[in-house]
Structure formats: structure tokens, C-alpha cells
Amino acid sequence: MAAPMLRWVGRGRRWTFARVDGGSCHRREAPTGSTSNRIRGRSSVAQQPLYTTQKPRKGEHKWAAVVGLEIHAQISSNSKLFSGSQVRFSAPPNSLVSFFDASLPGTLPVLNRRCVEAAVMTGLALNCHINKKSLFDRKHYFYADLPAGYQITQQRLPIAVNGSLTYGVCAGKKQSQVIPKTVRIKQIQLEQDSGKSLHDDLRSQTLIDLNRAGVGLLEVVLEPDLSCGEEAATAVRELQLILQALGTSQANMADYEIQRQINELENGGEILNETRSFHYQLGCTMSMRDKEGKQDYRFMPEPNLPPLVLYDATSLPAGADPQQVINIDQIRETLPELPSVTRERLVQQYGMLLEHSFTLLNEVGLLEFFQNVMKETRAEPKKVTSWVLNTFLGYLKQQNLAVSESPVTPSALAELLDMLDSRTISSAAAKQVFEELWKREGKTPGQIVSEKQLELMEDRGALEQLCHSMMEAHPQVVMDLKKGNPRAINKLIGLVRKATQSRADPAMIKEILEKKLSS
Amino acid sequence: MLGRTLQEVSAALKQGQITPTELCQKCLSLIKKTKFLNAYITVSEEVALKQAEESEKRYKNGQSLGDLDGIPVAVKDNFSTSGIETTCASNMLKGYIPPYNATVVQKLLDQGALLMGKTNLDEFAMGSGSTDGIFGPVKNPWSYSKQYREKRKQNPHSKNEDSDWLITGGSSGGSAAAVSAFTCYAALGSDTGGSTRNPAAHCGLVGFKPSYGLVSRHGLIPLVNSMDVPGILTRCVDDAAIVLGALAGPDPKDSTTVHDPINKPFMLPSLADVSKLCIGIPKEYLIPELSSEVRSLWSKAADLFKSEGAKVLEVSLPHTSYSIVCYHVLCTSEVASNMARFDGLQYGHRCDINVSTEAMYAATRREGFNDVVRGRILSGNFFLLKENYENYFVKAQKVRRLIANDFVNAFNSGVDVLLTPTTLSEAVPYLEFIKEDNRTRSAQDDIFTQAVNMAGLPAVSIPVALSNQGLPIGLQFIGRAFCDQQLLTVAKWFEKQVQFPVIQLQELMDDCSAVLENEKSASVSLKQ
């Protein structure tokens, strides 16, 4: 079974704000009493003691966030959750719409096996209890891009419950210490995505695209265990990495959203029950639909879908058709390596610092790049880690490039590090070669080194000659040295290095100079 | 030929006594003559003739597709038919032409059946009279039968005949009238609370509701998903079995269909002996509202089984009295949900108001649905509100389970088949019927039938005898889940014993019977 791909749909979360009141521990909910901004909400899950006062005056209180998140990850399957329509991005509007997706009367949902497998995989990866029997429900609301007038979801009995997600928050002076934290996972449920409404304000009309309608979503509900935007962001990032281990995803709306709500509260505004979506280009969240006021979704069991029954090795009926049943144990065996395990392995295998393993995993494709370099180079893992995390990542960040857009290939870096390792070139020369490589001129490190004559000077005679002439040319420095200023030798070393275009090993230069001076 | 059963006419087709095209034309002609019955909403003449032509080719080449090849059938207008308007007798779907066939329609067509048209019903199948659709009420062919008219002549108080026509029952009244008036040999109805069995009883037909999960609902525009089943209306039990054989089986498009619960085909053995049978008589079905005639026929039927050696037991279904209320809550709740899709955006009616999306929804739904539908949506949404859900919906579900268990207990006590009335009385005149509102009528008329839907069991209404007024009365047999074949086998034996008289539409035919003039071998039944 191939790993299901999970695409991020960054939207839908719930927030609780607790005010930290003059150093006391009293906390209070947001002025609206709203603890949730759920996309399609349920009742509040906040667990803070209530302490109600009149509305805060601006600047009077600090606000501490208590964050619970509902994360909708779009399941990347070939077809939708309950219909055979393809799932594909940037297809022409309404070109991927089955009769069921358009809610033609008489059509019925048929559950997509792959979506169920994706949910089970995710549940297992997040240490959830997988419910052997789960149910589907209808959640009713009228909206133009919800053709049936209800969304099929799992309200009563979701497919996975009671999990946990462990993530690491950086701390310490240089943010170099990683503190492990855990957020509880309430549940994971399967549900349908809605279509898209495109508002044309000019002609005051709304256009509906149903390509997305009915695409399978995994809703991961985190308990409100997160205390700040950074924690939320890190937890979400970790979840994202886990989902990536099974597929891919990316989004980050947490920090922005907290700041927005703090501003809103301090300005005396009220936080409405609304769903906000993250807008990548604008870098902010935007209101998706007006959910002001309490909405009663009139949940009802979905009568057209029998209970979803999963099996494990012990409950699997004898002679069951493997095409007709899902075996949890079998899925567990196929789980790929999860990020926490990967990091542990990196630390063990390469003697890497834990925070370095975090960095390697946090950048999309960086771990793979690192591992590919490791495969081809003789250089020490520490050296490789340092080059990848400092030099390589530094260049990428500076130019705002993704790993996949890098001008330097793993092989080129491996070759370069080999030359460094065999002392064919100096570190300084290596940096120079790297800079050349970054220019995308199609040259190998070897070619660059020989063209620019960057090999270390191995000829001791020639170096001695050079040192000799340099001493003659700078008698004042030699005098200083002889008068007892040992640091003056550095100036000579620098001059010799410059003369060799950094090709000489500074240690060797120093040795020769010292010998000459003492003679 | 038109008066024959499906099985008989199928044999005639095979023997070449008549061709599919001839048969099709005769039926089309009769449909036109009986237009006043209002049985059909859409007559698919061109489609039927084309199908007949293809069927004829197959017969000529000796490649008949089976018993249904060339057989005219009709389909209730709440089954999706590709390219043929499907209205549910509602303004909401007037003009809606589905792009796909319901699985049961496709199966009929795949067997070579000829689709004569789409039959009338109560709007969205919500009703028990076939009186509450936008195309007007369906008239019961028995209103024009010799049997009924002669009885009426004897009654000095009888009023003007023309205004005193009878309802068919419903909601599949169009399908019942279509089969009863010989315009087709079988028709599909739908049965959520009795909508197939009720009109079958009033029109002197066999009305069969299969086990839930045996026949696909894909393409049946839902009333209550957890209770709906496609129903079969025919002139005899064997015909129903033939149609069931064509329709039954799992459908990948309907996840509630069951894999291979029954061995096909549904050939019914002729029972020679009922001595090994145990017939259960539920005592709670004996209620004061039951007409004395129906009660007496019910009792006679029980005696018949007894006299032929069957064991007849009184059984108890203790939760029966809660059933209709429970049905009402569950039905309206699902209706509220199912009707949510009709918002005027994707298909169907859309109002002219465009000040806002909400205003458009409201006006579209106000214009599109009749009072009955709107009333059910309203009460259903009330039951589903968070504050009411536990007290109404969940409670009703629990009662539903108790009702289903009642049946299980009865069957576990050794009963093979239950015998009950289908309706309280025979069909009433339209003017009488509309004195009560739809809700009251539905509650009365579904009283013996809806519990079966809540339990998912197979049930069949068999015409037994004519009332004093010369109108058909039916009795209902209820079987174990997925024991449809056993149920029909018992029903077939019973049918044979009672020899229900065939409707005599001589006058009706004379009025409009150019079609029959050339029919030298007009069937015995028509001449009786």
C-alpha cells in the first residue's frame, strides 16, 4: 500500500484566550464567551476556570493564548471521499464533479477505501486509538458551495481518538535546547470538503466551483494544551512533518492569527465565531464565512452509509476478501519512519546535535539532500552537517530558495567536501568553490579548483621560498616578532596566504615561518 | 392480451403471438384512452417504441433477454430516468431531466423491458392518497369497473358518478392505476411507510415491498433513506417474483445493499401443502378503526390457512401503538435533511429573487414545495435541533429498535409469516378523502404498513376479495428479513386459494376501446 499523500488545508481551528491578570492566575475566556472559531463548530472544549469581568480596557491586561486547533488536512487520494470524481488541482472549474458531488437527487455516497487507510495511518502515527467501528453523520447548513445542504462528517464516533503529538520547543540562550512537549489529540475524523465560492463584486454575483466539493479531509482536533503561538506553530509543524512522512503539506497561520485576535481584543472588538483561512500571498488570515451567532447544525446519522468497521489481526474474519476489509495491523506494518524516529536515528547514526536534526527535518527536502551528500562523500558527518546547515542552508535562505531550487547538487557538494577532507583544498578555497558552484555555470568542483588553481600548495620548497621573500619584504614585522610580539606572526601568515591565493595550509606556513625565525 | 399477466404475455411474446411493437402500441393507445385517470405524468412514447423495436429484433434473432424482454412497464416519477423528466410531482423538480438511470430502472432496461412512462404520486411521495402532487390526483380505475358501478346502481343514495371517483391510495397511486388499468404489466413504486402496498390494496394488485438492502435505492429520490425501498406492483405474485429477480442484488452504488443474501432467480414453487407453515396474527393490529369487512376477511384468511393444516398463532407486537408516532419523527427528520439539497442552485426550480442568496433559498423553497413537504421539513428540523434531538430523534430511534425487535421475537417464536390487514378499509371517494389533511390521512393509512419499513422486513399486499361496494380489499403478509422468496411463496399459495376477481373495465374499454375491437382473442378476464 502506498503512503497516502496529505495536503494541507490550513483552516479551521479554535482558540481560547485567557487573560493573565496582573500576575495572578485568574483566567477568563474571550469576551464573547467564544472558545472556538471552528470552521463547522461544535460546543466549546475550553478547560480553563471562568472568571468573568467587564470587558478589558486597552492595555490593561496581558493576554495569554490557550490554543486548541482543528486542522483540516486534505487527503491526497485519486478520487473523492464518497464519489469516483478525480482529485486534481488547478483543473478547469466544475470539471471534476460527479452526480453525487453536485448532489443530484437519488445519488448515494460510496466510501473511498484509500481515504479510510489514510485516516488509519494518521491515527496510528499520532498514537490514537483506532475505533473498530466508526459512524458518519450529516451536518446541516445552507451554503452555496455545499450542494447537499449538509456535510458528511464523523461527529458521534470518529475513526480515531485519544492520541498525542510530541513536539519540541527550542529554548535556552541560543535556542539550542529542545524541550519536548505533548499535545493531546482529541480525535481524527473523516469528512467532506466543500466547493469554492468565487465572489464577483463587480457584477455582484457568486460563482461556484465544485471541483473541491466532496474531496476527503482529515480533521485532526487538538485539545487546548498549547499556550502560545510558538507552541501552536511548532506542534502544527510537527504534525505537518508527520503528515509529510505519509505525504506532504504546508501551512502556518498560528502566529498571525494570535496577534490578530490580541489586537482585536485590545481594540475592544469581539472575536466572532468565524472561520478564517490563511492567505499565502497576503500572509494573513481572512474571514471565510460569516458564522456569527450560534448555529445549530442539526446533526443526524448518515443513513446511506453503514457503520465503518475495521479489523485487526485478531478480529479479521477467516476467509475475508482483502479487498473488502481494512486490517489495522497490516497498515501499522507499512507505516513509514516518523520524524521523531528519524531525528533519533540522525543523532545516533551521525552523532548530530538534536537541534540540528530538527533543522534538517524542518526544511522540506533538506534531510534528503543531506542524506544524498552523505552517501557520496568520505567527509565526516559533522563536517557535512555543518556545511549543509550553515553554508548551504544559509545561501538558500539568503536567496529565499527551496532545497529543490538549489543550484548546488548533493553530488557537487559531496565532491567538494571530499576535496576538503583529503586536504586538496583549504576551507577558504572550499567556500570559494561553493560560491562558484552557486553561479550555476555547470562546472564541477574539480574543474573550478583546477581552473582557479585553488589546490593547496603541497610544494614545501616553494612555500619556504615564499616565506623567505615575505620576511625580507617586511623587515619591520620581523623586528616586532623578534622583540617579543608573538602575534605579529599572524600578519606574516596572512601575507603569505594572500600571496598563495589561500591555497597554502596556514598551519604549514606558520611552521615554516617559526622555523625560519628561530634559526 | 392486455389483460394478461406479465408471465402470460411474456410467453405470448416468446411464442410470437404478438410482437413487442404491437404490444407497446396497444399499451400506448390505452394510456391515451385512460389519460383521465392521471396515472402518468410523462408518457415516454418514443423511448418505448424504440425499445420495442430493439426488442423485436432480438426476438427475431432468437436473442431474447428473458422474461422481461418486450414487456411494457411503468416507473414512479421519483426514480431517476436518464433523459426523461423526473418531477416527484413537485414544482421543485418540474423540468428536471436527470443525466442517469436509477439502478432499478437500468436493470429493467437491461432486461429488455419497455419504459412506457413515469407515473403520478404525492409530491416527493409524501402522502397516502396520490392526491397531493402538482399534477393533480390519480383516479382509481376501480371507480369505472363493472363491479363497482353495479353495486352503486343498487344504492339509491349514490351521487353523481363522475364526481364520486375513488382515490388509488398512495403514494405510488400512478403506478397502481397504470397496472390496474392494463396500460402496463408491472410498475415500480417506492415504499417508505406503505406507499406501494397501500395503493396495491386499493387497486386490487399485488404490491411487494422487498427487504431493505435487497434492491438498490440508487436513483430513487429519497423520502426516508433508512426506510425507502423500490416497490413492485403487478397483477399476480409470480409477476412480482419475476420483476424482483431482475432487480435484486448488491449495487456498488448503494452501500446499504447486501451481498448475496438470497439465491436467485426468484422462481416460486407452488406450495401443495401448508401444514408445515406457521402463520402469526398480531393481536395489536386488531384496532377499532379497522372496518368490519376487512376484519372479517382477515379472519377468514386465517381460517383458510388453519383449515388447510397450517398452524395459526396469535402473536404480540407490543410496541405497535408507538409505531406511527415514531415513524413520523424519523420520517420528517430525514425529510428535513434530504430536502436541504433543493436550494435552486444546481438543478430544479429557482425563483426570480436575487437580492441575496438567503432570500433566493427561501423563495425557491417556498415556491417549489407544497404545504405537506414544507410542513414535514419544518417538523423534521424541529426534531433535529440540538435541544430536541435526544427527546425526539434518539427516542424515536430507540422505539424503532423495539419495534424491529417485536418482529424478531415473533419470528423467533416459530412464526414463518405474519398476516395482517393492509389498510383500514377499501378505497374512499376523493371528496371524502380530502376532508382530512395529508398528515391525518397518512397516519391512518400507514398504520399497518410503516412498522415493516422501520424493521426493514419484506411484505406484500395480496388482493383478497371485493367489498360490499365492489372494491378490492388486500391483506398483508410480512416475512423474515431476506426471506422474500418464502414470503412470496406463501403469498402465491394464498392468491391461488382466494381467486380474486379481475377488474372488469368493459365500460371503460368500450368508451375508449378502438384498441380492443381488433382484439379478437381479448382475454377472458376482460369479458367476464
HADDOCK unambig.tbl for C-alpha pairs under 7 A between the chains (distance, minus, plus):
assign (segid A and resid 102 and name CA) (segid B and resid 346 and name CA) 6.81 0.50 0.50
assign (segid A and resid 103 and name CA) (segid B and resid 341 and name CA) 6.77 0.50 0.50
assign (segid A and resid 105 and name CA) (segid B and resid 221 and name CA) 5.32 0.50 0.50
assign (segid A and resid 106 and name CA) (segid B and resid 80 and name CA) 6.93 0.50 0.50
assign (segid A and resid 106 and name CA) (segid B and resid 218 and name CA) 5.76 0.50 0.50
assign (segid A and resid 106 and name CA) (segid B and resid 219 and name CA) 3.97 0.50 0.50
assign (segid A and resid 106 and name CA) (segid B and resid 220 and name CA) 4.83 0.50 0.50
assign (segid A and resid 106 and name CA) (segid B and resid 221 and name CA) 4.16 0.50 0.50
assign (segid A and resid 106 and name CA) (segid B and resid 222 and name CA) 6.17 0.50 0.50
assign (segid A and resid 107 and name CA) (segid B and resid 218 and name CA) 5.78 0.50 0.50
assign (segid A and resid 107 and name CA) (segid B and resid 219 and name CA) 5.69 0.50 0.50
assign (segid A and resid 108 and name CA) (segid B and resid 218 and name CA) 6.26 0.50 0.50
assign (segid A and resid 108 and name CA) (segid B and resid 253 and name CA) 6.63 0.50 0.50
assign (segid A and resid 108 and name CA) (segid B and resid 254 and name CA) 6.18 0.50 0.50
assign (segid A and resid 110 and name CA) (segid B and resid 253 and name CA) 6.44 0.50 0.50
assign (segid A and resid 110 and name CA) (segid B and resid 255 and name CA) 6.14 0.50 0.50
assign (segid A and resid 147 and name CA) (segid B and resid 341 and name CA) 5.95 0.50 0.50
assign (segid A and resid 148 and name CA) (segid B and resid 340 and name CA) 6.29 0.50 0.50
assign (segid A and resid 148 and name CA) (segid B and resid 341 and name CA) 4.15 0.50 0.50
assign (segid A and resid 149 and name CA) (segid B and resid 340 and name CA) 4.80 0.50 0.50
assign (segid A and resid 149 and name CA) (segid B and resid 341 and name CA) 4.96 0.50 0.50
assign (segid A and resid 296 and name CA) (segid B and resid 385 and name CA) 6.57 0.50 0.50
assign (segid A and resid 296 and name CA) (segid B and resid 386 and name CA) 6.61 0.50 0.50
assign (segid A and resid 298 and name CA) (segid B and resid 384 and name CA) 4.91 0.50 0.50
assign (segid A and resid 298 and name CA) (segid B and resid 385 and name CA) 5.13 0.50 0.50
assign (segid A and resid 298 and name CA) (segid B and resid 386 and name CA) 6.21 0.50 0.50
assign (segid A and resid 299 and name CA) (segid B and resid 384 and name CA) 6.79 0.50 0.50
assign (segid A and resid 303 and name CA) (segid B and resid 225 and name CA) 5.95 0.50 0.50
assign (segid A and resid 303 and name CA) (segid B and resid 226 and name CA) 5.51 0.50 0.50
assign (segid A and resid 304 and name CA) (segid B and resid 225 and name CA) 6.49 0.50 0.50
assign (segid A and resid 304 and name CA) (segid B and resid 255 and name CA) 6.70 0.50 0.50
assign (segid A and resid 304 and name CA) (segid B and resid 256 and name CA) 6.34 0.50 0.50
assign (segid A and resid 305 and name CA) (segid B and resid 255 and name CA) 6.07 0.50 0.50
assign (segid A and resid 305 and name CA) (segid B and resid 256 and name CA) 6.65 0.50 0.50
assign (segid A and resid 306 and name CA) (segid B and resid 256 and name CA) 6.46 0.50 0.50
